[in-house]
């Protein structure tokens, strides 16, 4: 007969699977340092030799890396979906910027709808906690902090959607998202868009999520990003008008007054 006895799963394999799942679900993030060997072995309730076997497997598969004297870190397996040069290229061409916003509107709208349905209580608490930080930051008027929290808010919704492919795809685009958030806010502030208005838009997204209204959450995300696009288009139009006006000014300044007859 072709059957063989089934051995119980090796403990090291169970450790590997647990750490893999934490990476897959986005709980352990690239660059994050794992606890020291003794502490990690105690948390997992395994011996240190078994833990070393598991770490060796994870290292061979490229999921973790060791730094002498520093510890074990989650490898940067995601990287970036786009090179820095391509990110800069996107920023210089309106077509790419608007396509990026359209992509974000579709993906983040879907993520918000999924989050309303699939988010756990803890997921919604994370979203609420980030929004609370956004509210608290209002009084400080620190544009960099505002933009960072803005990006974290949108990322927390994607994480709460519990779609690991969407999660890792959007995380790999984080640099593009972060740069976009910074740029968008600068443009909107030039147009005198108030920080309170932006906060209110995020409040609407959060409120819909907290009551698990998927349609409202998606609509709030789409309206927010539509507003961002409108601001960008208005800024581009204003810049074009300014360029024409400057040319006229240069022409007037350069024109010579006709000599008297």
Backbone as a ProteinNet text record, in pm:
[ID]
protein_1_A
[PRIMARY]
XXXXXXXXXXXXXXXXXXXXXXXXXXXXXXXXXXXXXXXXXXXXXXXXXXXXXXXXXXXXXXXXXXXXXXXXXXXXXXXXXXXXXXXXXXXXXXXXXXXXXXXXXXXXXXXXXXXXXXXXXXXXXXXXXXXXXXXXXXXXXXXXXXXXXXXXXXXXXXXXXXXXXXXXXXXXXXXXXXXXXXXXXXXXXXXXXXXXXXXXXXXXXXXXXXXXXXXXXXXXXXXXXXXXXXXXXXXXXXXXXXXXXXXXXXXXXXXXXXXXX
[TERTIARY]
84.4	0	88	43.5	127.4	125.5	49	36.2	154.5	189.5	298.1	247.9	308.5	268.2	286.7	196.1	203.7	268.9	380.5	449.4	383.2	389.1	337.3	425.2	365.2	437.3	553.8	666.9	782.4	750.7	798.6	774.7	835.6	950.5	1015.1	928.2	858.1	768.6	652.7	601.7	492.5	537.7	661.2	714.8	725.9	777.3	790.6	654.7	555.1	421.9	362.7	384.3	328.7	391.4	522.2	589.2	552.1	541.7	498.6	360.8	269.4	133.9	133.7	219	227	279.8	371.7	424.2	317.9	251	148.5	34.9	-4.4	-116	-75.6	52.7	99.1	119.9	119.3	139.5	287.1	371.5	515.5	552.9	615.2	641.7	789.3	818.5	958.1	1042	1159	1248.5	1224	1114.8	1083.5	1174.8	1223.6	1315.6	1237	1272.2	1209.4	1266	1192.2	1245.2	1374	1451.9	1574.5	1542.3	1639.7	1617.1	1553.1	1606.1	1551.1	1405.6	1377.4	1240.9	1146.4	1189.2	1102.6	1074.7	1175.7	1156.5	1055.9	1063.5	969.1	827.4	814.5	681.1	617.9	700.1	650.4	644.4	700.6	703	775.6	891.4	975.6	1118.8	1200.6	1340.8	1415.9	1528.1	1607.7	1664.6	1707.3	1752.2	1641.4	1517.1	1404.8	1382	1390.2	1372.4	1481.1	1604.7	1713.9	1688.7	1635.1	1601.7	1498.4	1397.3	1291.4	1344.9	1427.7	1485.2	1572.1	1643.2	1725.9	1643.1	1526.4	1436.7	1384.5	1343.7	1290.9	1398.3	1520.4	1630.4	1660.4	1655.8	1681.9	1576.7	1454.1	1346.2	1342.2	1430.1	1439.3	1340	1274.6	1173.5	1231.4	1344	1410	1558.1	1621.4	1765.1	1826.5	1948	2016.7	2126.9	2140.8	2246.7	2331.5	2459.4	2545.6	2542.4	2513.4	2511.1	2384.8	2295.6	2173.5	2047.8	2048.5	1933.3	1877.8	1754.6	1686.5	1576.1	1569.6	1474.8	1390.2	1267.3	1182.8	1243.7	1265.3	1330.1	1237.2	1297	1219.9	1182.3	1089.9	1050.1	956.5	898.5	804.4	874.5	972.5	1037.6	935.7	950.8	856.8	809.7	682.3	628.8	691.7	746.8	804.2	939.6	1029.9	1161.8	1149.5	1245.2	1242.1	1235.8	1307.6	1306.8	1167.3	1095.8	961.6	863.4	880.8	795.9	810.2	934.2	958.7	899.3	908.6	852.2	701.1	635.7	491.3	457.1	535	506.3	521	596.6	619.3	516.6	430.2	334.1	192.3	107.2	-27.8	-105.3	-88.7	-163.5	-139.7	-12.6	20.6	-34.8	-29.3	-81.1	-231.1	-304.9	-449.6	-483.9	-405.2	-425.9	-400.2	-298.6	-267	-381.6	-437	-549.6	-671.4	-692.5	-803.4	-785.2	-661.5	-631	-655.7	-608.8	-630.4	-779.5	-855.4	-998.6	-1066.2	-1031.2	-1091.2	-1049.1	-918.7	-866.8	-905.3	-891.9	-922	-1072.4	-1149.7	-1294.4	-1336.8	-1278.4	-1306.1	-1257.1	-1139	-1084.4	-1175.8	-1228.3	-1317	-1445.9	-1497.9	-1619.7	-1595.1	-1480.8	-1444.9	-1418.9	-1354.7	-1324	-1452.1	-1552.3	-1679.7	-1740.8	-1713.7	-1770.6	-1681.8	-1550.5	-1461.8	-1375.3	-1368.3	-1281.3	-1325.2	-1227.6	-1257.2	-1275.7	-1314.6	-1329.6	-1196.2	-1088.5	-955.7	-914.8	-949.3	-918.6	-981.5	-1108.8	-1179.3	-1123	-1072.9	-1008.9	-879.9	-808.7	-686.3	-720.7	-821.4	-863	-903.6	-980.2	-1025	-906.6	-809.5	-693.2	-611.9	-596.1	-522	-599.4	-730.9	-809.7	-802.2	-803.8	-791.4	-659.6	-553.5	-424.5	-432.6	-506.7	-523.7	-595.1	-696.7	-767.7	-676.7	-599	-509.6	-401.4	-362.3	-255.1	-301.6	-432.3	-484.4	-425.7	-415	-369.4	-220.6	-143.4	1.2	42.2	-41.6	-15.6	120.4	146.1	267.7	229.2	261.4	218.8	274.9	400.1	461.4	389.6	356.7	284.6	146	79.5	-54.1	-50.2	46	55.9	89.4	177	213	91.9	14.9	-105.1	-210.3	-218.4	-310.3	-278.8	-151.3	-110.7	-139	-112.5	-137.3	-286.4	-369.9	-514	-560.3	-516.4	-556.3	-498.9	-378.3	-317.6	-391.5	-437.3	-508.5	-638.6	-700.6	-824.1	-793	-685.8	-645.2	-613.5	-545.4	-514.5	-641.9	-740.5	-866.1	-951.9	-916.5	-994.7	-969.8	-858.6	-822.7	-815.4	-757.1	-722.1	-570.8	-501.4	-355.5	-288.2	-348.8	-290.4	-300.7	-418	-437.5	-345.1	-334.2	-250.1	-106.1	-48	93	116.1	19.5	33.9	36	-56.3	-62.3	55.5	101.7	220.1	343.2	350.4	465.4	463.4	344.9	330.1	334.2	375.2	364.5	442.8	559.7	638	561.8	497.4	418	299.6	235.6	123.2	170	281.6	329.5	366.8	438.3	475.6	350.9	252.9	129.4	55.8	52.4	-16.8	50.9	183.5	255.1	226.2	238.2	218.7	76.3	-21.2	-160.4	-192	-140.7	-169	-104.8	14.7	79.9	-2	-50.5	-131.8	-259.4	-326.5	-453.8	-437.2	-325.8	-302.8	-273.9	-210.6	-188.9	-322.8	-421.6	-554.3	-642.1	-579.4	-648.3	-750.7	-728.1	-812.3	-779.6	-878.1	-852.1	-819.9	-738.2	-705.2	-830.9	-921.6	-1045	-1129.4	-1132.8	-1210.2	-1154.9	-1023.5	-962.5	-990.9	-983.5	-1012.5	-1156.9	-1248	-1390.2	-1413.1	-1339.5	-1353.1	-1308.5	-1200.8	-1154.6	-1249.3	-1310.2	-1407.8	-1526	-1569.2	-1681.9	-1646	-1523.4	-1478.8	-1479.1	-1421.1	-1411.5	-1549.9	-1638	-1771.7	-1846.2	-1835.4	-1903.2	-1845.6	-1714.8	-1652.7	-1695.9	-1701.1	-1732.8	-1873.7	-1964.7	-2100.2	-2116.4	-2003.3	-1999.4	-2094.8	-2098	-2176.6	-2081.4	-2072.3	-1976.7	-1999.6	-2124	-2154.8	-2115.4	-2146.7	-2112.6	-1962	-1893.3	-1747.7	-1682.1	-1729.7	-1672.9	-1701.7	-1823.7	-1861	-1776.2	-1751.1	-1672.5	-1528.5	-1471.7	-1336	-1332.1	-1429	-1431.6	-1449.8	-1535.7	-1557.6	-1431.3	-1362.6	-1237.7	-1133.6	-1115	-1013.4	-1057.3	-1188	-1236.7	-1202.9	-1217.4	-1186.1	-1037.2	-953.2	-808.7	-777.3	-840.2	-814.8	-861	-975.7	-1026	-927	-870.9	-772.9	-648.2	-603.6	-484.2	-508.8	-625.4	-656.5	-669	-728.1	-741.3	-604.7	-515.3	-380.6	-305.2	-321.1	-253.6	-307	-436.6	-497	-447.4	-440.5	-392.2	-246.4	-166.9	-25.8	-12.4	-98.4	-95.2	-134	-235.6	-278	-166.1	-98.5	9.5	123.2	151.2	257.6	223.4	98.3	55.8	61.6	14.7	15.3	158.1	249.5	388.8	448	411.8	459.1	407.8	283	227.4	300.8	328.1	399.1	537.8	606.1	739.5	732.5	625.5	608.9	587.2	503.1	474.9	600.2	673.4	794.7	903.2	904.1	1008.2	974.9	846.1	805.8	860.5	909.4	962.2	850.8	860.5	761.8	790.3	693	716.9	772.5	870.5	931.3	829.5	834.1	742.6	779.5	680.2	706.4	730.5
-120.5	0	125.6	233.9	352.3	445.9	409.5	502.6	493.9	610.6	617.3	685.4	656.8	723	874.1	949.1	1094.6	1142.5	1211.1	1266.2	1397.5	1426.6	1555.6	1666.1	1781.8	1891.4	1935.9	1958.6	2006.5	2143.3	2164.8	2292.9	2408.1	2384.4	2491.3	2533.7	2436.2	2468.2	2553.7	2522.3	2600.9	2744.2	2759.8	2893.3	2969.3	2902.5	2965.5	3011.9	2925.8	2960.1	3078.8	3083.3	3193.3	3326.1	3328.4	3452.1	3490.2	3390.3	3417.9	3483.1	3431.8	3487	3630.6	3658.3	3794.6	3891.6	3843.5	3926.4	3943.5	3834.1	3837	3931.3	3931.3	4014.1	4158.1	4186.4	4323.5	4364	4266.9	4298.9	4322.6	4236.5	4259.8	4332.2	4448	4533.1	4531.6	4559.9	4565.2	4657.1	4607	4686.1	4671.7	4605.8	4590.2	4485.2	4516.4	4426.1	4326.4	4199.4	4096.6	4102.5	4052.8	4049.4	3967.2	3987.9	3911.2	3761.8	3679.7	3536	3474.8	3506.2	3447.8	3487.6	3617.5	3666.4	3605.8	3598.5	3544.5	3396.3	3323	3180.2	3161.1	3248.5	3239	3271.7	3373.5	3410.9	3299.7	3231.4	3123.9	2989.8	2987.6	2865.5	2751.3	2784.2	2683.8	2702.7	2602.9	2612	2705	2752.8	2842.3	2769.5	2642.7	2572.8	2562	2536.4	2528.1	2664.5	2770.4	2904.6	2935.2	2894.3	2919.8	2847.5	2726.1	2652.9	2729.8	2780.9	2854.6	2983.1	3054	3178.7	3149.4	3036.4	2998	2976.4	2912.5	2890.1	3023.3	3111.4	3242	3326	3312.3	3386.6	3333.2	3202	3141.1	3182.1	3202.3	3241	3391.8	3465.4	3609.7	3692.9	3633.2	3706.8	3781.4	3735.1	3805.6	3818.3	3912.1	3929.1	3955	3914.9	3936.1	4039.8	4122.8	4222.3	4197.4	4163.2	4131.3	4241.3	4199.7	4294.2	4375.4	4364.7	4445.7	4361.6	4239	4152.2	4102.5	4055.9	3998.7	4094.8	4122	4220.2	4160	4210.1	4171.4	4235.1	4153.2	4201.6	4294.9	4381.8	4473	4400.7	4305.7	4223.9	4300	4410.9	4484.9	4580.7	4651.9	4754.2	4860.1	4914.5	5013.9	4970.4	4996.7	4961.1	5045.4	5160.5	5251.9	5300.4	5317.4	5369.5	5518.1	5573.4	5717.3	5802.8	5759.7	5836.7	5839.1	5725.3	5719.5	5800.4	5798.9	5879.4	6027	6070.9	6210.1	6240.5	6143.5	6161.5	6178.3	6095.9	6110.4	6252	6301.2	6431.8	6546.7	6524.5	6630.8	6631.2	6531.4	6522.3	6507	6602.5	6604.4	6477.4	6422.9	6302.5	6189.9	6169.1	6062.4	6092.7	6219.5	6257.7	6230.5	6266.2	6245.2	6096.4	6021.7	5876.5	5813.3	5863.6	5813.6	5841.1	5962.4	5995.5	5909.7	5883.2	5797.3	5656.2	5608.2	5474.9	5472.1	5575.7	5582	5585.9	5664	5675.7	5539.5	5464.7	5333.6	5235.1	5229.2	5130.4	5163.3	5289	5325.8	5329	5360	5350.8	5207.1	5115.1	4972.7	4927.3	4973	4934.9	4981.9	5103.4	5156.4	5074.8	5036.7	4955.9	4819.4	4759.6	4630.4	4643.5	4753.2	4772.9	4782.7	4848.8	4860.4	4722.5	4630.1	4495.8	4401	4407.3	4305.1	4349.4	4478.4	4525.3	4468.2	4434.5	4391.6	4515	4492.5	4603.3	4674.3	4596.4	4655.6	4736.9	4689.6	4764.3	4903.4	4908	5035.7	5125.3	5063.5	5142.3	5205.6	5133.5	5189.7	5310.3	5295.2	5406	5526.1	5498.4	5606.3	5672.6	5591.9	5646	5738.3	5700	5785.6	5915	5903.3	6025	6116.2	6058.1	6138.3	6216	6152.9	6221.4	6336	6314.8	6421	6541.4	6513.6	6621.8	6695.9	6619.6	6680.6	6765	6725.8	6796.7	6928.9	6951.3	7073.5	7199.4	7197.6	7317.1	7345.1	7243.2	7258.8	7322.3	7310.1	7369.7	7327.2	7199.4	7142.8	7068.1	7125.7	7067.6	6927.5	6906	6773.4	6668.4	6702.7	6608.4	6580.3	6684.2	6667.7	6568.9	6586.8	6501.9	6358	6340.7	6205.5	6133.2	6203.1	6143.2	6115.8	6204	6184.2	6051.4	6028.8	5904.7	5783.9	5796.4	5686	5653.5	5755.5	5734.5	5650.4	5688.3	5613.7	5471.4	5457.8	5324.8	5236.2	5293.4	5214.1	5158.1	5230.8	5181.3	5063.2	5074.3	4964.1	4840.3	4859.4	4746	4682.8	4766.2	4716.2	4643.7	4652.9	4585.2	4434.4	4392.7	4251.4	4180.1	4249	4186	4198	4084.9	4091.8	4137.3	4106.2	4150.9	4302.7	4355.7	4500.7	4568.2	4507.3	4562.6	4577.9	4471.4	4475.7	4558.3	4558.7	4640.1	4788.4	4829.3	4969.1	5007.5	4914.9	4944.4	4963.2	4884.8	4899	5033.7	5095.3	5226.3	5338	5305.8	5402.4	5530.1	5517.1	5637	5729.2	5668.8	5747.9	5812.3	5736.4	5788.7	5902.6	5881.6	5983.9	6111.6	6098.3	6215.8	6285.4	6206.1	6263.7	6342.1	6289.9	6358.2	6491.1	6490.5	6614.7	6717.3	6673.8	6766.1	6818	6729.2	6770.4	6877.4	6859.2	6955.4	7090.9	7090.1	7216.6	7292.9	7221.1	7284.7	7341.3	7263.5	7307.4	7425.5	7428.9	7542.5	7668.7	7653.8	7769.3	7827	7739.4	7783.9	7821.3	7832.8	7872.8	7770	7646.7	7539.7	7525.7	7528.1	7524.7	7383.8	7377.3	7248.2	7185.2	7269.9	7218	7146	7197.7	7133	6994	6983.5	6853	6757.9	6808.9	6724.5	6676.7	6764.9	6727.7	6617.5	6622	6516.4	6381.9	6382.5	6258.5	6216	6313.1	6280.3	6205.1	6247.5	6180.5	6035.9	6015	5878.3	5793.6	5847	5772.7	5742.1	5842.2	5823.1	5710.7	5706.1	5600.5	5463.5	5457.6	5329.4	5282.4	5374.1	5334.9	5277.7	5319.4	5261.6	5152.7	5117.9	5010.4	5034.3	5156.6	5190.9	5193.8	5081	5067.4	5165.1	5184.6	5276.3	5419.4	5459.9	5595.3	5612.6	5508.8	5516.3	5531.6	5451.4	5460	5597.2	5645.2	5775.7	5886.5	5878.4	5981.8	5983	5863.3	5855.1	5913.9	5875.8	5923.8	6074.9	6128.7	6273.6	6346.3	6290	6350.6	6356.1	6245.4	6241.7	6318	6325.8	6412.8	6558.3	6594.2	6730.2	6759.5	6662.1	6677.7	6701.1	6621.6	6636.9	6773.6	6818.2	6949.7	7059.5	7047.7	7146.5	7144.4	7024.4	7013.2	7073.7	7045.1	7100.3	7252.7	7302.9	7447.6	7512.6	7447.2	7501.2	7502.1	7394.3	7387.7	7496.5	7520	7623.9	7761.6	7783.3	7911.8	7934.7	7827.7	7839.5	7875.8	7815.4	7846.8	7991.7	8039.5	8178.4	8273.4	8236.8	8320.8	8329.6	8218.1	8218	8313.1	8309	8398.4	8544.2	8568.2	8704.7	8757.4	8669.2	8709.6	8745.9	8671.3	8702	8839	8868.2	8998.8	9110.2	9084.4	9183.9	9209.3	9102	9116.5	9197.5	9171.3	9243.1	9392.6	9424.4	9564.3	9633.5	9569.1	9628.5	9646.6	9556.9	9561.6	9655.4	9696.4	9782.7	9923.5	9984.6	10120.6	10222.8	10330.8	10436.9	10505.2	10518.3	10581.3	10722.7	10759.1	10893.6	10999.1	11115.9	11225.1	11282.4	11314.6	11369	11519.3
0	0	0	-65.5	-79.8	40.8	146.1	258.1	352.5	407.2	503.5	631.1	741	866.6	854	913.6	912	1039.9	1025	1140.9	1180.5	1309.2	1354.2	1296.3	1270.6	1207.2	1294.9	1233.9	1307.9	1366.7	1486.7	1551.3	1472	1411.4	1335.2	1216.1	1156.4	1044.3	1092.6	1212.3	1268.6	1296	1342.3	1366.8	1235	1132.4	1000.8	950.6	961.8	911.9	987	1117.9	1196.3	1155.5	1139.2	1100.8	957.4	869.4	732.2	729.6	812	815.2	866.1	964	1017.4	911.8	829.4	719.8	612.5	576.9	472.4	508.9	635.2	679.4	707.5	690.6	708.1	852.4	944	1085.5	1113.4	1056.6	1060.3	931.9	944.5	828.8	790.7	664.8	620.4	708.3	747.9	831.2	979.5	1017.8	1159.9	1223.6	1341	1411.6	1495.1	1482.5	1564.3	1706.2	1803.8	1940.5	1946.7	2051.4	2070.4	2075.5	2041.5	2028.8	2152.1	2270.2	2392.7	2412.1	2393.8	2413.2	2311.1	2184	2079.5	2103.1	2144.9	2173.7	2286.8	2387.7	2500	2454.9	2370.4	2322.3	2239.4	2161.6	2075.5	2148.2	2267	2347.5	2276.1	2220.3	2155.9	2206.1	2180.8	2221.4	2125.9	2171.5	2087.1	1964.2	1974.5	1852.9	1747.6	1792.7	1698.4	1633.4	1712.7	1658.7	1555.9	1584.9	1490	1358.2	1365.3	1242.5	1160.5	1229.7	1161	1098.5	1173.9	1121.6	1000.5	1004.4	890.4	765.4	780.8	667.4	613.7	703.2	662.6	594.6	643.5	583.3	443.3	429.1	297.7	195.1	243.1	151.5	127.7	194.5	172	249.5	348.4	424.3	544	595.7	704.8	672.8	736.7	720.6	857.6	875	1002	984.1	1085.2	1087.4	1210.9	1192.2	1305.7	1411.6	1533.6	1644.1	1654.2	1554.5	1554.4	1570.7	1514.3	1529.9	1397.9	1404.5	1288.3	1245.4	1115.6	1064.1	951.7	941.2	828.5	703.7	601.8	479.8	403.5	326.6	242.6	113.8	129.4	14.3	-79.2	-29.1	-111.2	-205.7	-150.5	-230	-269.3	-387.2	-438.4	-575.7	-602.7	-733.3	-843	-802.9	-900.1	-852	-944.7	-911.2	-878.5	-801.8	-772.7	-898.9	-1004.2	-1128.9	-1190.5	-1183.6	-1241.7	-1158.2	-1025.9	-939	-974.3	-993.4	-1032.2	-1169.4	-1259.7	-1393.6	-1385.1	-1304	-1284.1	-1239	-1142.8	-1085.5	-1183.8	-1291.1	-1388.5	-1501.2	-1504.6	-1614.5	-1558.6	-1591	-1536.3	-1565.3	-1684	-1721.5	-1622.1	-1584.7	-1491.1	-1352.7	-1312.1	-1180.7	-1171.9	-1275.4	-1272.7	-1282.4	-1358	-1364.6	-1227.4	-1159.2	-1025.5	-929.3	-936	-849.4	-882.6	-1010.9	-1052.3	-997.5	-1003.3	-950.3	-799.7	-731.2	-586.2	-553.7	-628.5	-603.1	-616.1	-719.6	-739.8	-631	-605.5	-510.7	-366.4	-328.3	-190.3	-164.8	-268.9	-253.1	-228.1	-305.3	-285.3	-148.6	-108.3	22.1	135.1	123.4	227	235	118.6	115.5	178.6	146.6	206.1	356.6	396.5	538.1	620.4	565	636.1	661	570.9	582.5	661.3	638	692.5	810.1	836.8	944.3	1078.7	1160.7	1296.4	1384.2	1506	1600.5	1619.1	1626.1	1643.6	1521.2	1401.4	1278.9	1284.1	1322.3	1327.3	1436.5	1542.7	1648.6	1598.1	1512.6	1453.9	1367.1	1281.2	1194.5	1280.3	1385	1473.5	1543	1585.5	1655.5	1565.2	1438.7	1345.3	1320.9	1306.6	1286.1	1407.7	1527.7	1650.2	1650.8	1601.9	1592.3	1492	1383.7	1284.1	1347.2	1427.8	1495.8	1592.4	1669.1	1767.3	1701.2	1578.2	1507.4	1449.5	1444.7	1384.4	1448.1	1580.9	1651.2	1630.4	1593	1580.5	1448.3	1346.9	1215.4	1158.9	1167.6	1110.3	983.6	866.9	739.5	719.6	759.1	742.1	825.5	950.5	1037	981	933.9	875.2	758.7	670.8	552.4	590	688.7	732.5	789.8	872.9	931.3	824.1	725.2	613.1	544.4	514.2	448.4	537.6	666.9	760	767.3	760.9	765.9	647.6	528.5	409.2	412.3	461.8	469.8	569.8	680.8	781.2	725.7	633.2	571.2	479.8	403.9	316.3	399.1	511.6	598.9	654.6	685	742.2	639.8	510.7	407.3	405.9	466.2	476.7	342.2	245.8	118.5	107.6	124.2	135.6	6.3	-109.4	-235.5	-246.3	-216.8	-218.3	-116.6	0.3	106	60.4	6.9	-29.2	-155.4	-245.4	-364.7	-326.8	-239.9	-200.9	-112.3	-31.2	50.4	-36.4	-143.7	-232.8	-303.9	-308.1	-370.1	-266.5	-144.1	-35.2	-62.6	-121.6	-149.7	-244.8	-343.5	-437.1	-365.5	-277.5	-200.2	-110.8	-41.4	50.5	-23.5	-133.3	-210	-265.2	-304.5	-355.7	-249.1	-128	-19.8	10.9	19.2	46.8	-62.6	-187.5	-300.9	-303.7	-284.7	-290.7	-186.8	-66.5	39	9.5	-43.6	-77.2	-180.1	-279.7	-383.4	-323.1	-240.4	-185.2	-90.7	-15.2	71.9	-7.7	-125.2	-212	-257.7	-267.5	-310.4	-190.5	-75.2	47.9	94.2	56.8	110.7	258.5	341.7	485.3	531.5	634.9	695.2	753.6	803.2	861.6	757.2	634.7	528.5	498.8	490.7	466.5	582.1	703.6	819.9	816.7	778.5	771.4	668.4	557.5	456.9	513.9	590	652.8	766.2	830.8	934.9	874	756	689.8	655	609.2	577.8	704.5	810.7	936	993.5	990	1046.6	975.1	843.2	766.3	800.1	817.2	851.3	989.5	1083.9	1221.8	1235.3	1145.7	1149.6	1043.8	978.3	878.6	761.1	716.7	598.2	478.8	407.6	299.4	186	148	37.6	72.6	194.9	238.1	249.4	295.8	309.3	172.8	77.6	-57.7	-118.8	-101.1	-155.9	-94.5	36.4	104.2	53.5	30.9	-23.6	-164.2	-246.5	-384.7	-390.1	-304.9	-303.4	-258.1	-160.7	-112.1	-223.7	-294.1	-398.8	-524	-548.7	-656	-624.2	-498	-455.6	-473.5	-436.8	-455.1	-602.5	-690.8	-834.3	-883.8	-835.3	-875.6	-836.8	-716.1	-671.2	-758.5	-793.3	-877.5	-1015.5	-1072.7	-1204.6	-1198.3	-1091.9	-1077.5	-1064.1	-989.6	-972.4	-1104.7	-1182.2	-1312	-1405.2	-1399.6	-1483.1	-1440.9	-1309.9	-1259.4	-1298.9	-1295.8	-1333.8	-1481.3	-1565	-1708.9	-1733	-1660.6	-1674.2	-1629.8	-1522.7	-1472.4	-1572.8	-1639.8	-1740.3	-1855.4	-1900.9	-2008.6	-1962.8	-1839.2	-1786.7	-1773.8	-1733.6	-1719.5	-1854.5	-1957.9	-2092.9	-2137.8	-2105.3	-2139.6	-2065.9	-1938.1	-1858.3	-1914.3	-1950.9	-2009.2	-2139.1	-2216.4	-2343	-2319.7	-2221.4	-2190.8	-2139.7	-2052.5	-1997.6	-2103.9	-2202.2	-2304.1	-2419.1	-2429.4	-2541.2	-2522.9	-2627.6	-2622.3	-2649.3	-2578.8	-2600.9	-2734.6	-2824.2	-2955.4	-2939.4	-3022.6	-3014.8	-3059.3	-2992.7	-3028.6	-3165.3	-3247.8	-3382	-3374.3
[MASK]
+++++++++++++++++++++++++++++++++++++++++++++++++++++++++++++++++++++++++++++++++++++++++++++++++++++++++++++++++++++++++++++++++++++++++++++++++++++++++++++++++++++++++++++++++++++++++++++++++++++++++++++++++++++++++++++++++++++++++++++++++++++++++++++++++++++

